[in-house]
Amino acid sequence: MRVWHFTEEPYFPVWGPEQKSLRSSLPSHLQDPAIAADLYHRYLDEWLLADELGFDIFVNEHHSSATCMTSSANLILAILARETKKARLLGLGFPIGIRPDPLRVAEELAMIDVISRGRLDMGFIKGVPYEFIPANRSPVRIMDRFWEAHDLIVKAMTTHDGPFSWEGEYFQYRNVNIWPRPWQQPHPPVWSSVGSMHNVKAVASRGYTMASFINGWQKSRDLFAEYRKEWALAGRQGPVPLERLAYLGMVAVADTEEEAHRRAKLIRGYVDTNTLSLESGKNPPGFWSPTDASRLVKLFGEAAPKMQVVARDGTRIGAVDSASISDMIAGGMMFCGTPDQVYRQITEFSDAVGGFGNLLMMGQGGQLSHADTVDNLKLFAREVMPRLKEYGVVAQARAAA
C-alpha cells in the first residue's frame, strides 16, 4: 500500500464562530500575507519531510477559501517537482470542467512531469459546489465539459507530430502543440475522485485510479464494488489491481491513545469548516445528477446534506459536525490511536471495502501544529507504513487469487 501525505494548507487564524462562511465570500482583508507566507513555507517543509520519510505527496486546490490556501495545485507541484527527490507527486486535483483553459493545464502538467523526471500523477476532478460561483461557471452539463477538457489534455500530451486543431462543443483551439511533451509516455497516470455512483463508469472504463474521499465503510464499499463491475464490463481480464483504488482518511497517531485523540480533534477542523459557505453555494442547480439529487433528498430531506457518519453495519451515527472522534473512527473516516491501533483500523477498513492500494493520509488538518504534524508523520513512517507495505503485497496477492 502506498501512503500519500496530504494537507489542504488551511489558513486557520481566521477560523472562529463569528465566521458563517469561509468559502467564496470571506473578505481577504482578514488575511495577513506575512502569516500566509509563514504557513506556505511550513506546509512545504512538511511535504519535503514526507519525501524524506518515504511518503508520496498529494496536493489539491480550492478557490476563494480560508480552508485551503492552494489556489493553484500546479504552483505547489512545480516547487515540489524541483525540491523533492523520490515521492510521486499527485495533483488531485484540477477542476478541468470549471477552468476555461485545458490547453494551459496540459502545458503546465507536462512541464511538472519533466522537471520531476516522471514523478507526476495527474488527477482530474469535477470540483465542489462552492467553486462554481467564484469560477463564474454553471454546473449544468459540467461532466460533458469535464470529459471534453480531459480528451483535449490527453490528445495534447500524446500528439507529437505537429499541431492539430480542436473544434469541440466547449473548447476551440486552432493550434495545439505543447512544449515540452511529458516525460512519462503516453502521459502521466490519471486519477479522479468520485463521490457519486453516476460517475464511476467513466473512470473505471478508462482504467484510471479512483479515489473515495472520507466516505466511510458503506459508500466506499459500494463505490469500489461498482468500479470493479465497470472494470470487468470494459473487457479487462483479471481482478482490478489495488493500485487503481484509493481512500482518503484523516490520520492521528501517537504513543498514547489520549494524545492521538487530542491530535485528531485538531485535524477534524477540516470537516468542521470545509462546508462553511453561503447557502447559495452549497447546491447550485445542476451540480448533482437527477438520480443523485433524488437519492439525497429521500435519505436526508435535502440535496446538500452535511457529511454523514455511518457505522460499519450501516447504522447512521449522525452528521460529522456533531460526531465524536470515537464516532469518526467507527465510521471509517478517522484512523486514530497508537501505531498498532491505527494499523489495525486501516487494514480492517481496507479488507471490509474490498481492498485499496493507496492511502491518501490527511496527517495535517485543521489547526494541528507543525510540531504535532512532524511527530505524526515520523511515527507513522516508522511504526505503521512498513507494515502497510507488507499488508499491501499480501492483499494484492489475495485479490488476484
Kinemage of the C-alpha trace (Angstrom):
@kinemage 1
@onewidth
@group {chain A} dominant
@subgroup {mainchain}
@vectorlist {calphas} color= white
{ca met a 1} P 0.000 0.000 0.000
{ca arg a 2} L 1.314 3.434 -0.972
{ca val a 3} L 0.779 6.264 1.508
{ca trp a 4} L 0.405 9.869 0.330
{ca his a 5} L 0.805 12.815 2.723
{ca phe a 6} L -1.909 15.440 2.302
{ca thr a 7} L -2.802 18.815 3.745
{ca glu a 8} L -5.191 21.424 2.367
{ca glu a 9} L -2.858 24.180 3.596
{ca pro a 10} L -5.534 25.803 5.772
{ca tyr a 11} L -5.414 29.452 6.771
{ca phe a 12} L -6.815 28.746 10.230
{ca pro a 13} L -6.012 32.057 12.008
{ca val a 14} L -9.374 33.484 10.843
{ca trp a 15} L -11.469 30.470 11.782
{ca gly a 16} L -13.957 31.208 14.512
{ca pro a 17} L -17.640 31.030 15.392
{ca glu a 18} L -18.171 34.551 14.092
{ca gln a 19} L -17.416 33.379 10.534
{ca lys a 20} L -20.524 31.893 8.969
{ca ser a 21} L -18.797 31.320 5.653
{ca leu a 22} L -15.133 30.532 4.972
{ca arg a 23} L -15.645 29.867 1.266
{ca ser a 24} L -16.427 32.191 -1.647
{ca ser a 25} L -17.378 35.251 0.427
{ca leu a 26} L -14.837 35.808 3.259
{ca pro a 27} L -13.162 39.234 2.726
{ca ser a 28} L -9.458 38.898 2.040
{ca his a 29} L -8.589 41.851 4.309
{ca leu a 30} L -8.829 39.270 7.112
{ca gln a 31} L -5.753 37.515 5.706
{ca asp a 32} L -2.262 38.657 6.675
{ca pro a 33} L 0.249 37.998 3.840
{ca ala a 34} L 3.096 37.583 6.353
{ca ile a 35} L 1.206 34.861 8.212
{ca ala a 36} L 0.227 33.262 4.902
{ca ala a 37} L 3.879 33.203 3.808
{ca asp a 38} L 4.894 31.507 7.052
{ca leu a 39} L 2.157 28.909 6.596
{ca tyr a 40} L 3.091 28.203 2.955
{ca his a 41} L 6.714 27.628 3.962
{ca arg a 42} L 5.636 25.457 6.866
{ca tyr a 43} L 3.429 23.209 4.705
{ca leu a 44} L 6.151 22.933 2.065
{ca asp a 45} L 8.625 21.915 4.774
{ca glu a 46} L 6.211 19.183 5.878
{ca trp a 47} L 5.890 17.879 2.313
{ca leu a 48} L 9.684 17.828 1.992
{ca leu a 49} L 9.902 15.888 5.255
{ca ala a 50} L 7.301 13.466 3.915
{ca asp a 51} L 9.516 12.897 0.873
{ca glu a 52} L 12.475 12.098 3.135
{ca leu a 53} L 10.359 9.699 5.217
{ca gly a 54} L 9.165 7.676 2.209
{ca phe a 55} L 5.673 9.101 1.711
{ca asp a 56} L 4.319 10.071 -1.652
{ca ile a 57} L 2.739 13.543 -1.872
{ca phe a 58} L -0.825 14.615 -2.625
{ca val a 59} L -1.825 18.223 -3.388
{ca asn a 60} L -5.227 19.702 -4.200
{ca glu a 61} L -6.588 23.165 -4.929
{ca his a 62} L -9.561 25.304 -3.933
{ca his a 63} L -10.563 28.880 -4.584
{ca ser a 64} L -11.723 31.901 -2.570
{ca ser a 65} L -11.369 29.877 0.602
{ca ala a 66} L -9.720 30.156 4.030
{ca thr a 67} L -9.928 26.373 4.375
{ca cys a 68} L -7.373 25.806 1.593
{ca met a 69} L -4.719 28.315 0.511
{ca thr a 70} L -3.722 26.286 -2.557
{ca ser a 71} L -5.459 28.227 -5.304
{ca ser a 72} L -3.171 26.546 -7.850
{ca ala a 73} L -2.032 22.976 -7.271
{ca asn a 74} L 0.362 23.395 -10.184
{ca leu a 75} L 2.347 26.118 -8.411
{ca ile a 76} L 2.889 23.874 -5.380
{ca leu a 77} L 3.640 20.855 -7.572
{ca ala a 78} L 6.182 22.867 -9.558
{ca ile a 79} L 8.064 23.698 -6.356
{ca leu a 80} L 7.895 20.100 -5.149
{ca ala a 81} L 8.973 18.758 -8.554
{ca arg a 82} L 12.310 20.514 -8.076
{ca glu a 83} L 12.767 20.180 -4.313
{ca thr a 84} L 11.676 16.581 -3.651
{ca lys a 85} L 13.758 13.562 -4.629
{ca lys a 86} L 11.708 10.368 -4.506
{ca ala a 87} L 7.991 10.960 -3.930
{ca arg a 88} L 5.330 10.556 -6.562
{ca leu a 89} L 3.522 13.893 -6.888
{ca leu a 90} L -0.252 13.691 -7.168
{ca gly a 91} L -2.407 16.667 -8.026
{ca leu a 92} L -5.969 15.666 -7.114
{ca gly a 93} L -6.902 17.773 -8.426
{ca phe a 94} L -7.604 20.005 -11.280
{ca pro a 95} L -11.279 21.048 -11.745
{ca ile a 96} L -10.979 20.985 -15.508
{ca gly a 97} L -14.719 21.308 -16.141
{ca ile a 98} L -14.669 24.660 -14.349
{ca arg a 99} L -11.421 26.019 -15.760
{ca pro a 100} L -11.512 27.840 -19.106
{ca asp a 101} L -8.059 26.707 -20.275
{ca pro a 102} L -7.449 22.944 -20.630
{ca leu a 103} L -4.567 23.562 -23.031
{ca arg a 104} L -2.747 25.572 -20.350
{ca val a 105} L -3.393 22.722 -17.890
{ca ala a 106} L -1.786 20.263 -20.331
{ca glu a 107} L 1.258 22.509 -20.812
{ca glu a 108} L 1.823 23.051 -17.096
{ca leu a 109} L 1.390 19.382 -16.197
{ca ala a 110} L 3.820 18.344 -18.929
{ca met a 111} L 6.351 20.827 -17.527
{ca ile a 112} L 5.948 19.469 -13.998
{ca asp a 113} L 6.325 15.911 -15.239
{ca val a 114} L 9.588 16.797 -16.998
{ca ile a 115} L 11.014 18.798 -14.059
{ca ser a 116} L 10.247 15.905 -11.695
{ca arg a 117} L 11.680 13.417 -14.203
{ca gly a 118} L 8.462 11.463 -14.464
{ca arg a 119} L 7.043 11.545 -10.922
{ca leu a 120} L 3.704 13.242 -11.668
{ca asp a 121} L 0.251 11.693 -11.245
{ca met a 122} L -2.491 13.985 -12.551
{ca gly a 123} L -5.953 13.996 -11.028
{ca phe a 124} L -8.934 15.494 -12.819
{ca ile a 125} L -11.970 16.336 -10.697
{ca lys a 126} L -15.471 17.732 -11.001
{ca gly a 127} L -14.871 20.219 -8.200
{ca val a 128} L -17.056 21.037 -5.213
{ca pro a 129} L -20.270 23.081 -5.367
{ca tyr a 130} L -18.692 26.142 -3.700
{ca glu a 131} L -16.243 26.561 -6.615
{ca phe a 132} L -18.803 27.446 -9.277
{ca ile a 133} L -19.621 30.955 -8.037
{ca pro a 134} L -16.013 32.247 -7.955
{ca ala a 135} L -15.313 30.476 -11.266
{ca asn a 136} L -18.376 32.142 -12.853
{ca arg a 137} L -19.487 28.749 -14.157
{ca ser a 138} L -22.785 26.898 -14.354
{ca pro a 139} L -22.753 23.281 -13.144
{ca val a 140} L -25.291 22.288 -15.807
{ca arg a 141} L -23.692 19.619 -18.042
{ca ile a 142} L -20.450 20.040 -16.103
{ca met a 143} L -19.374 16.439 -16.740
{ca asp a 144} L -19.764 16.853 -20.504
{ca arg a 145} L -17.465 19.860 -20.298
{ca phe a 146} L -15.141 17.925 -17.954
{ca trp a 147} L -14.681 14.989 -20.321
{ca glu a 148} L -14.127 17.219 -23.342
{ca ala a 149} L -11.394 19.046 -21.400
{ca his a 150} L -9.920 15.658 -20.414
{ca asp a 151} L -9.916 14.430 -24.018
{ca leu a 152} L -8.179 17.576 -25.197
{ca ile a 153} L -5.499 17.365 -22.466
{ca val a 154} L -4.746 13.712 -23.251
{ca lys a 155} L -4.621 14.346 -27.006
{ca ala a 156} L -2.339 17.346 -26.483
{ca met a 157} L 0.032 15.223 -24.383
{ca thr a 158} L 0.102 12.299 -26.796
{ca thr a 159} L 0.329 14.107 -30.157
{ca his a 160} L 3.960 14.646 -31.141
{ca asp a 161} L 3.872 15.097 -34.923
{ca gly a 162} L 2.914 18.737 -35.161
{ca pro a 163} L -0.025 20.998 -34.423
{ca phe a 164} L -3.659 19.920 -34.537
{ca ser a 165} L -6.851 21.944 -34.197
{ca trp a 166} L -9.622 21.280 -31.708
{ca glu a 167} L -13.193 22.258 -32.514
{ca gly a 168} L -15.276 20.960 -29.619
{ca glu a 169} L -18.571 21.997 -28.101
{ca tyr a 170} L -16.890 23.821 -25.209
{ca phe a 171} L -13.306 24.457 -26.339
{ca gln a 172} L -11.794 25.612 -29.616
{ca tyr a 173} L -8.097 25.866 -30.468
{ca arg a 174} L -6.504 26.468 -33.862
{ca asn a 175} L -3.014 25.302 -32.943
{ca val a 176} L -2.378 22.692 -30.254
{ca asn a 177} L 1.303 21.800 -29.978
{ca ile a 178} L 2.560 21.616 -26.379
{ca trp a 179} L 6.213 22.002 -25.430
{ca pro a 180} L 7.654 20.192 -23.600
{ca arg a 181} L 5.908 16.899 -24.039
{ca pro a 182} L 5.541 14.863 -20.831
{ca trp a 183} L 8.341 12.638 -19.534
{ca gln a 184} L 6.027 9.662 -18.938
{ca gln a 185} L 4.613 8.001 -22.011
{ca pro a 186} L 1.973 8.101 -23.278
{ca his a 187} L 1.098 10.509 -20.431
{ca pro a 188} L 1.273 10.666 -16.613
{ca pro a 189} L -1.138 8.344 -14.768
{ca val a 190} L -4.652 9.748 -14.394
{ca trp a 191} L -6.734 9.785 -11.213
{ca ser a 192} L -10.186 11.048 -10.324
{ca ser a 193} L -12.045 11.357 -7.045
{ca val a 194} L -15.627 10.103 -7.159
{ca gly a 195} L -18.450 10.662 -4.685
{ca ser a 196} L -21.299 9.569 -6.898
{ca met a 197} L -22.114 6.174 -8.398
{ca his a 198} L -23.146 8.085 -11.511
{ca asn a 199} L -19.519 8.953 -12.370
{ca val a 200} L -17.789 5.643 -11.597
{ca lys a 201} L -18.296 4.095 -15.039
{ca ala a 202} L -16.374 6.777 -16.911
{ca val a 203} L -13.378 6.432 -14.576
{ca ala a 204} L -13.362 2.615 -14.419
{ca ser a 205} L -13.864 2.107 -18.153
{ca arg a 206} L -10.694 4.114 -18.799
{ca gly a 207} L -8.753 2.187 -16.156
{ca tyr a 208} L -7.939 5.323 -14.179
{ca thr a 209} L -7.269 5.352 -10.442
{ca met a 210} L -10.409 6.207 -8.456
{ca ala a 211} L -10.365 7.799 -5.003
{ca ser a 212} L -13.049 7.819 -2.317
{ca phe a 213} L -12.766 10.858 -0.012
{ca ile a 214} L -13.712 10.313 3.650
{ca asn a 215} L -16.794 8.369 2.568
{ca gly a 216} L -16.573 5.688 5.241
{ca trp a 217} L -17.403 1.990 5.104
{ca gln a 218} L -20.622 1.624 3.182
{ca lys a 219} L -20.230 4.260 0.488
{ca ser a 220} L -16.601 3.328 -0.201
{ca arg a 221} L -17.519 -0.351 -0.400
{ca asp a 222} L -20.296 0.489 -2.894
{ca leu a 223} L -18.057 2.777 -4.979
{ca phe a 224} L -15.234 0.217 -5.134
{ca ala a 225} L -17.671 -2.604 -5.993
{ca glu a 226} L -19.136 -0.508 -8.799
{ca tyr a 227} L -15.634 0.234 -10.087
{ca arg a 228} L -14.828 -3.482 -10.166
{ca lys a 229} L -18.050 -4.200 -12.032
{ca glu a 230} L -17.409 -1.500 -14.639
{ca trp a 231} L -13.769 -2.582 -14.953
{ca ala a 232} L -14.931 -6.070 -15.943
{ca leu a 233} L -17.657 -4.740 -18.255
{ca ala a 234} L -14.979 -2.776 -20.119
{ca gly a 235} L -13.482 -6.123 -21.145
{ca arg a 236} L -10.462 -6.156 -18.863
{ca gln a 237} L -9.219 -9.543 -17.785
{ca gly a 238} L -8.481 -10.421 -14.171
{ca pro a 239} L -9.179 -8.530 -10.947
{ca val a 240} L -8.734 -4.803 -10.504
{ca pro a 241} L -5.169 -4.029 -9.356
{ca leu a 242} L -5.428 -2.471 -5.904
{ca glu a 243} L -3.240 0.405 -7.086
{ca arg a 244} L -6.277 1.589 -9.075
{ca leu a 245} L -8.226 2.317 -5.871
{ca ala a 246} L -7.542 4.942 -3.198
{ca tyr a 247} L -9.083 6.133 0.034
{ca leu a 248} L -8.662 9.471 1.810
{ca gly a 249} L -8.839 9.306 5.590
{ca met a 250} L -7.737 11.549 8.433
{ca val a 251} L -4.896 10.037 10.483
{ca ala a 252} L -3.758 10.850 14.022
{ca val a 253} L -1.147 8.557 15.539
{ca ala a 254} L 0.702 8.969 18.843
{ca asp a 255} L 2.414 6.933 21.528
{ca thr a 256} L -0.760 7.046 23.620
{ca glu a 257} L -4.412 6.852 22.680
{ca glu a 258} L -5.127 10.023 24.654
{ca glu a 259} L -2.543 12.044 22.721
{ca ala a 260} L -3.774 10.655 19.390
{ca his a 261} L -7.338 11.776 20.220
{ca arg a 262} L -6.045 15.262 21.058
{ca arg a 263} L -4.402 15.477 17.650
{ca ala a 264} L -7.481 14.058 15.954
{ca lys a 265} L -9.673 16.804 17.452
{ca leu a 266} L -7.406 19.378 15.813
{ca ile a 267} L -7.290 17.586 12.449
{ca arg a 268} L -11.078 17.265 12.366
{ca gly a 269} L -11.214 21.026 11.938
{ca tyr a 270} L -11.016 20.123 8.247
{ca val a 271} L -14.530 18.640 8.196
{ca asp a 272} L -15.888 21.200 10.666
{ca thr a 273} L -15.012 24.107 8.372
{ca asn a 274} L -14.856 22.617 4.885
{ca thr a 275} L -18.554 23.165 4.116
{ca leu a 276} L -18.933 26.604 5.744
{ca ser a 277} L -20.285 28.516 2.767
{ca leu a 278} L -23.147 30.746 1.796
{ca glu a 279} L -26.319 28.746 1.185
{ca ser a 280} L -26.269 29.820 -2.462
{ca gly a 281} L -23.000 27.942 -2.955
{ca lys a 282} L -23.916 24.639 -1.338
{ca asn a 283} L -26.090 23.121 -4.076
{ca pro a 284} L -26.064 25.112 -7.314
{ca pro a 285} L -28.704 23.832 -9.768
{ca gly a 286} L -27.293 21.111 -11.990
{ca phe a 287} L -24.407 20.064 -9.731
{ca trp a 288} L -25.985 16.717 -8.871
{ca ser a 289} L -27.461 14.402 -11.465
{ca pro a 290} L -31.257 13.973 -11.081
{ca thr a 291} L -30.684 10.435 -9.795
{ca asp a 292} L -28.195 11.510 -7.136
{ca ala a 293} L -30.224 14.562 -6.093
{ca ser a 294} L -33.335 12.387 -5.702
{ca arg a 295} L -31.439 9.823 -3.621
{ca leu a 296} L -30.064 12.504 -1.290
{ca val a 297} L -33.485 14.075 -0.778
{ca lys a 298} L -35.014 10.687 0.037
{ca leu a 299} L -32.269 9.909 2.556
{ca phe a 300} L -31.763 13.287 4.197
{ca gly a 301} L -34.572 15.580 3.112
{ca glu a 302} L -32.244 17.803 1.102
{ca ala a 303} L -29.814 17.511 -1.811
{ca ala a 304} L -26.920 19.149 0.077
{ca pro a 305} L -26.804 17.383 3.452
{ca lys a 306} L -23.937 17.658 5.898
{ca met a 307} L -21.346 14.880 5.685
{ca gln a 308} L -22.779 11.845 7.468
{ca val a 309} L -21.025 9.338 9.732
{ca val a 310} L -22.215 5.778 9.159
{ca ala a 311} L -21.023 2.742 11.124
{ca arg a 312} L -19.691 -0.421 9.514
{ca asp a 313} L -23.080 -2.176 9.920
{ca gly a 314} L -24.892 0.684 8.167
{ca thr a 315} L -26.188 2.375 11.309
{ca arg a 316} L -26.325 6.127 10.790
{ca ile a 317} L -24.427 7.849 13.618
{ca gly a 318} L -25.236 11.406 12.545
{ca ala a 319} L -23.761 14.476 10.913
{ca val a 320} L -19.995 14.790 11.132
{ca asp a 321} L -20.061 18.173 12.880
{ca ser a 322} L -21.715 16.599 15.938
{ca ala a 323} L -19.740 13.328 15.875
{ca ser a 324} L -17.068 12.486 18.441
{ca ile a 325} L -13.616 11.215 17.467
{ca ser a 326} L -14.736 7.721 18.506
{ca asp a 327} L -17.753 8.102 16.185
{ca met a 328} L -15.492 9.109 13.312
{ca ile a 329} L -13.223 6.126 13.944
{ca ala a 330} L -16.295 3.882 13.950
{ca gly a 331} L -17.373 5.488 10.675
{ca gly a 332} L -14.063 4.791 8.920
{ca met a 333} L -13.376 8.499 8.416
{ca met a 334} L -10.612 8.815 11.026
{ca phe a 335} L -7.779 6.378 11.768
{ca cys a 336} L -6.631 7.309 15.257
{ca gly a 337} L -4.688 5.833 18.153
{ca thr a 338} L -1.378 4.148 18.854
{ca pro a 339} L 0.555 2.732 15.868
{ca asp a 340} L -0.904 -0.736 16.470
{ca gln a 341} L -4.443 0.645 16.655
{ca val a 342} L -4.040 2.754 13.514
{ca tyr a 343} L -2.560 -0.147 11.549
{ca arg a 344} L -5.435 -2.387 12.608
{ca gln a 345} L -8.065 0.248 11.762
{ca ile a 346} L -6.652 0.860 8.277
{ca thr a 347} L -6.291 -2.821 7.356
{ca glu a 348} L -9.714 -3.749 8.736
{ca phe a 349} L -11.250 -0.902 6.742
{ca ser a 350} L -9.407 -1.939 3.584
{ca asp a 351} L -10.476 -5.566 3.941
{ca ala a 352} L -14.101 -4.549 4.537
{ca val a 353} L -14.367 -2.348 1.435
{ca gly a 354} L -12.690 -4.871 -0.857
{ca gly a 355} L -9.150 -3.522 -0.692
{ca phe a 356} L -7.335 -0.438 -1.998
{ca gly a 357} L -3.694 0.236 -2.807
{ca asn a 358} L -3.399 3.931 -1.947
{ca leu a 359} L -3.989 5.578 1.412
{ca leu a 360} L -4.366 9.334 0.997
{ca met a 361} L -3.396 10.354 4.509
{ca met a 362} L -4.560 13.663 5.908
{ca gly a 363} L -1.798 13.779 8.505
{ca gln a 364} L -2.185 17.538 8.882
{ca gly a 365} L -5.572 19.169 9.057
{ca gly a 366} L -7.375 21.964 10.808
{ca gln a 367} L -5.207 23.571 13.472
{ca leu a 368} L -2.736 20.733 14.029
{ca ser a 369} L 0.611 22.395 14.740
{ca his a 370} L 3.845 21.922 12.843
{ca ala a 371} L 5.428 20.050 15.759
{ca asp a 372} L 2.456 17.698 16.040
{ca thr a 373} L 2.391 17.167 12.268
{ca val a 374} L 6.095 16.307 12.189
{ca asp a 375} L 5.686 13.805 15.019
{ca asn a 376} L 2.553 12.382 13.372
{ca leu a 377} L 4.442 11.799 10.125
{ca lys a 378} L 7.595 10.417 11.723
{ca leu a 379} L 5.753 7.977 13.982
{ca phe a 380} L 3.527 6.781 11.149
{ca ala a 381} L 6.524 6.330 8.843
{ca arg a 382} L 8.448 4.393 11.448
{ca glu a 383} L 5.734 2.225 13.021
{ca val a 384} L 2.835 1.929 10.547
{ca met a 385} L 3.963 2.447 6.954
{ca pro a 386} L 6.364 -0.534 6.726
{ca arg a 387} L 3.585 -2.853 7.886
{ca leu a 388} L 1.141 -1.338 5.409
{ca lys a 389} L 3.547 -2.021 2.574
{ca glu a 390} L 3.758 -5.675 3.639
{ca tyr a 391} L -0.018 -5.823 4.031
{ca gly a 392} L -0.433 -4.406 0.514
{ca val a 393} L 1.620 -7.209 -1.023
{ca val a 394} L -0.499 -9.832 0.739
{ca ala a 395} L -3.771 -8.041 -0.081
{ca gln a 396} L -2.894 -7.801 -3.779
{ca ala a 397} L -1.994 -11.498 -3.908
{ca arg a 398} L -5.280 -12.335 -2.193
{ca ala a 399} L -7.236 -10.166 -4.655
{ca ala a 400} L -5.544 -11.879 -7.597
{ca ala a 401} L -6.240 -15.390 -6.303
